[in-house]
């Protein structure tokens, strides 16, 4: 039976596809305070601003393509049981061909009803004020905002506890609860952290290797090494 590889990806995974990593050095997202555009309070205060922010992200995503890092993870499935847990709200893993992707923070191409959180549907166009569900409630992005529960966190933790290899790509490991997933990996398993500006160091965790490269460069190299080991 193939070994289980669990992969946690963040904004750096998609940066090489031209998707901006929302938050800049000042903590702003596209010029907005994060709480203006990514919180229930921000949506209640100015829903039009929030909808426009995500409409712009959705349009940008339509023009993006998976990069070499995404493609390498697809190739890894030929030799390992691969589970991807992503903090990204884009669909680039799926477009590349990955078959087992869990979106911790929601998906840009889905919306949900503000009155019925279980009413989720595929949606690729702009969301406008007045776009309602069948019960008459405004639709909103199916994105987990700051202060909201992360519904798939326990499933992500379950996957991580079964990992034989853990790979972390392009994430600051500063945003919780996603950053806590590294602690669910079984003791002693190989861990890899691919990021040009890593926020972890090898002495912090047992058996952790740091690869200081961008995803599009570092991930194919790592995957090639893992495939060689599996042959």
N, C-alpha and C positions, 0 to 999 in steps of 0.2 A: 504494500500500500504506500502511495507517495507521501512524503512528509508534508506537513501543513505549514504554509507560509502565510503569516498575517502581516498586512501592509497598512500602515497609517499614513495617509497623505494630507498635506496642507497646501496653502496657497502657492508655495514654491514649485509644486508639481505642475501647475498650470501657467506659471509665469513665462516659461519658455514657449508657450503657445500664444503669447501676447496678451494674456489676461492680467490686468493689473492686480496687485495684491492690496486690495482696498485700502488698508491702513498705512499711512506714511509715518515718517519719523515724529510728527507732531500728534499722532493719534487720531488724525482726521481721515475720514473715508470720502474721497473725492471732494474735499473741501468742506465736508459736513462733520459736525461732532457725531460720534458714533451713536449716541443716544437719540439723536434726531431721526436717524434713518434705520436703526436696527434695534428698536425697543417697542414694546406695546404702548408706552407713554408717548413716544414720538409719533406713532401711528395715530393715536387718539388725538394728539395735538394738531398734526398736519398730515392727514392721510394722503393728500395730493402730492406732497413732497416725497413721501416714502414710496408711493407707487411709481412716481417718475424716476426715482433713484434706481429701483429694480427694473423698470422698463429699459433704462439705459444699459444696465448690466446684461439684460436678456438680448438686446440688439447686438451688443459687443460679442456675446457668446456665439451668436449665429455665424459670425465671421471667423471665429477661431477654429483651429484644427488640432487634433491630438499631436503631441510631439514624440520624439524618439523614446522618451521615458515611458510614456503611456504604452507605446507599442512593445517595448521590452517586457513590460509586466504581462502583456497578453501572451508573449512567447513563453514566459515562465510557467504558464498553465499546462504546457505540454509535458512538464516534468514534475510538477508539484501541485498540491491542492492549494489554490491561491484564494485568499479572502482579502478584499480591499475595504478598509474602513476609511472613508474620506471626510474631511471637514469641509471640502469644497462643494459648492452648490451647482457647479457646472456638470455637463454630461460627457466630458471628454474621455473618461475611463470607458464608459459604455460605447461611445463612438469608435474608440480604438479597437474594441472587441472583448474587453474583460467581461467575464460572465457572472461574477459574484461581487457586487459592489453595494456597500451599505453607506448611505448618506446620513451622517450624524446631524448635520445642520440644515437638512432639507434640500430642495432642488428648485432651480430657477424656472424650469419648464413645468412646474406644477403650481396650482393655486389651491387654496382651501377657503371654505366659508368661515366668516367671522362668527357666525352663530352656531356652526356645527363643525368642530375640528376634524371629525372623521369624514366629512364631505371633501375629498381631495380629487382633483382631476388634472389631466394633462393640459397644458396651456402654453402656447408659444408666442402669442402676440402681446401687445401692451395690455395691462390691466388699468381700467379707467374707473373713476368714481361713477357709480351707477351700474357697474357690472355686478350682478347679483346672482346668488344661488336660487334654487327653486323655492326656497322658503323666504326669499326676499332679503337675505343678509348680504352685505358687501363682501366681495371676494378680496383676498389678500394673498401675497406671496406665501408659498408653503416653505417658509424659512424659519428656523429657530432663532428667535431674537434674544438679546441679552435679557436675563431675568425670567426666561421661559424654560420649562422642563425640556430635557433632551430625551425624547421618547425611546430612541433606539440605543441608549447608552448601555443598558443591561445586556442586550444582544451583542453589542460590540465587546463588552467585557467577557461574555461567554466565549466568543470566538477567540479572543486573545489568550484566554486560559488554556486553549487547546493548541496553541502554536508550538511548532518545533523550531521555527525561525521567525524573528520579528524584524521588520524593516520599517523605518520611519523616514519619510521623504518630505522635505520642504515645509516643515512646520516649526514654529518657534518653541513649541512645547511649553508655552506660557499661558495658554488659554485652557481653562478648566471648564467642564470635566474631561475634555478629550485628552489633555496632557496626562491624566491619571492612568490612562490605559497601559502605559509601559509597565506599571506595577503589577498588572494582571498576568504578564508573561511568566511561564514556569521558570523557576530558578535555574540558572546555568545555560539557558538556550542562547544560541548566537543572536546578537542584536546588531543591526546596522543603522547608522544615521547618516543620510545623504542630504547635505545642505552646504552651500558655499560659505555661509556664516553661521556655523553650528553654535547652538546655545547650550549644548550638553558637552561634557568632556568624558573621555574614556574611563577615567577613574571613578566616575559617579555611579556606574552600573557595571555589574560583572559581565564579562564577555561582550563588551560593546566596542564596535569598530566605527570610527568616524571617517566619512568620505566627504572631503571638502570640495565638492563639485556641484554644479547645477544639475537639476534632475535629468535634463535631456542628455547630459554627458555621463554623469555618475551612475544612473540607474542601468543603462545598457551594459556598462562595464561590470557592475555587480551581478546582474542577471547572467551574463556570459560565464562568470566564475561559478555561480550556483548551478548552472546547467552542466558545466564540465564535471562538477562534483557528483551530479545525479547520474551521469552516464556510466 
